[in-house]
Amino acid sequence: MSRDTASEDRTVPPAEGAGNFWSRSEKFSSQEERAYQLEMDSVREGRMIRTGVAGVVLYGAFAISDKTMVPDIYQQAWAIRFLLVIPLMLLCTFTVYKLKSLVMREIAISLSIVIGGASLPWIAGLSSHPNAMHYQTGVTLIILFGNIVVNQRFRSALWTSVILVILYGLTLSNLPLMPPHVRFNNWLFCLSAVVISLFANFRMDQDQRRAYLARAREHARNEELSHAVELLAKLSAEDGLTQLANRREFDRRLGIEWGRARRENYPLALILIDVDSFKNYNDHYGHPAGDACLQQVAGVLRSVPKRSADLVARFGGEEFVALLPAASAADAVAIAEKMRQGVIDLQIPHASSQVAPGVTASFGVAALLPSDTLQPADLVAAADAALYKAKEQGRNQVVMTEQTMAMRQ
């Protein structure tokens, strides 16, 4: 059972085992304590019914001895057991975790234990039989059950134990038939058992806290590791300048989409894009301005394809690529034309361009139906040939390969 999850501003709890065992130097903050208690209560709730029913059965089983221990009032004893205490125990067992307040849950559990323990001196006090003086020794068992089996919070176990030990002592003092040294011995026995059970309860609490801290640290480490893996995967798949997919990610996705298109028998389209006269742009405006230009162009290219399966990547230098699964040649050409117009609409000045006064781009489009005789490289080569043709014909245009045209026909 764990008392508190790590707070938002304390991701990794302090090392377990720090400080003296009794010093509780690793005491949780109020926020952590509440979260720990919530986790602990969820564990308790799972076993509360089993524990409560076991307690009811054991408590009820001692009714068998009532006829011999308190034969003069055994019917009253049974009434107290079965009409008062056991109903209260069952009520607590099945309803305590419907209470939203942790404090109220704690009070309800402690109260049921105190009532169960107090019922024995009450029954013994009603009887005048000599055996009744030994009847209330069962208080010790009830304290042990509450402290160890129910495993109350330490503070609840402490107060419950103190109340029942004092009650037991007062009851013993009113037994004139029991010699004083026997009364003291019985009370000392009960007190010793209580101290041992409280020590066990405290030790379990500390062990549970340390186990919780270990789980919290492990959870924090796993989250950090997961974040690091995600970041590494992102870095390995993303171009640092444009935040588009990089060449490695494009090659990976091309292989995947090629295989899928081949299995499902649909075409795969590819657009190769080259920023026109970009070397001249860099030479004229400088590399920082060139980087800013590529970032703006990348933003436009990214915004055109709308499907989640479409991929826009940086192919290298001033070249970009768009992978369009299950897109027809006509669809790819339309997308390329929107991209081309989008680059023009940026109106980025390009004084050294041989094409236009602003930055433009050329587009090569290819679309193939994957087959046993074709490879992914063939699609790239076809788009590259179309791009070369677009440049040869004056740039700032969209050209589709003849192979793609044949496929359209």
Summary of the structure (lengths in Angstrom):
residues: 409
radius of gyration: 39.9
end to end distance: 70.9
largest distance: 120.1
contacts: 1304
relative contact order: 0.07
helix: 67%
strand: 9%
